[in-house]
């Protein structure tokens, strides 16, 4: 396939009106799994548990955004791909900011 043709297809189609609803409902399994993760990690005594939580949240969200990037590529929805990439960048940036900047300001024992 011609790369220019694929690029034209990505930004020539209209998005489905229920795309945002599908994205919000795709967060539900992620929230449920993270809730169980927190529930089972709570009694465990390890150092830097907050870092484990941050990495778990970030990796789950990045995995979800990767799914949406692949879905956008298959359905020729360029904006879905762009939003997925922005979502990954924001999740990684927020995790980095917490680990390197915010964590030292607030000493919250978990």
N, C-alpha and C positions, 0 to 999 in steps of 0.2 A: 504494500500500500504506500502511496506517495505521502510523505510526512506533511506536505503542505495541504493535501486533501484532507487528512485527518485533523489538522489544526483548524481548517475551515469548518469541518463538521462539528467540532467541539463547541464552537461559538455561534453556530447557525441555528441551533435548535432551541425551543422554549422548554423551560423546566415544568415539571409536573406540579400542580398546585398543592398536592399533599406531601411534597418532599420534606418540608419542615416538620410536619407531623410524624413522618416516618423516622426522621432523625431524632426527634425527641423521644419517641417510643423505643428507639434503638439504645437509648441511654439506660432504660429500665434494667435490662439484664446486667449491665455494668455496675449499676448502683446496688443491685441485689448481691452480686458476687463480692463486691467490695465490703458490703455490710457483714457477710459471713467471714470474710478475711479479717476484718477488725474484731469480730466476735471471738474468733479462735486465736488471734494474736494477743488479745488483751491480757490473758493470764501469763503469757510467756515473758520471762525476765531476760531482756537482751539490751545491750547498749545501743544507743542511737535508733530506737524504734521509730522515731519520727521520720528518719531517712528512709526506712523500709516502707512506711506508709506513703511517703511522697513518691518513691520510685514505683510502687504498686499503682497508685493513682495515675501517674504519668504513663506508665506502660499500657495500662488498660485503655486510656483515652487515645494514645497513639495507635494502638491496634484498631480501635473503632474508627478513627479517622482514615487509617489505611484501607479499611473495608470500603469506606465511602469514596476514596480516591479510585479504587479499582472499579467500583460500581459506576462512578461517573465516566471512567474511561470506556467501559463497555457500552454505556448508554449514550455516549457522545455528549455529555453534559460538562462543558468546560468550567462553569462556575462551581460545580460540585467538587471538581478537582482542585481548583484554586482555594476554595474554602477549607478543604481537607488539609492542604499544605499549610495554610495559615493556622488552622487548629493545631497541627503538630508543632509548628514553630512556637505558638503561644504556650502550649503545654510544656515543652522542653524549656522554654524561657522562664516560665513560672517556677518550674522545679529547680532550675539553675539559680534563680534569684533567691529562692527559699534557702537552698543549701549554702550558698556563698554569701548572702547578704542579710536576709531577714532572720535566719536561725540564730545568729549571734545577738540580735537585738532583744529577742523575747525568749527568756529561758523558761519554756513550758515543759514541765515533766510529764511524760506520757507513760 
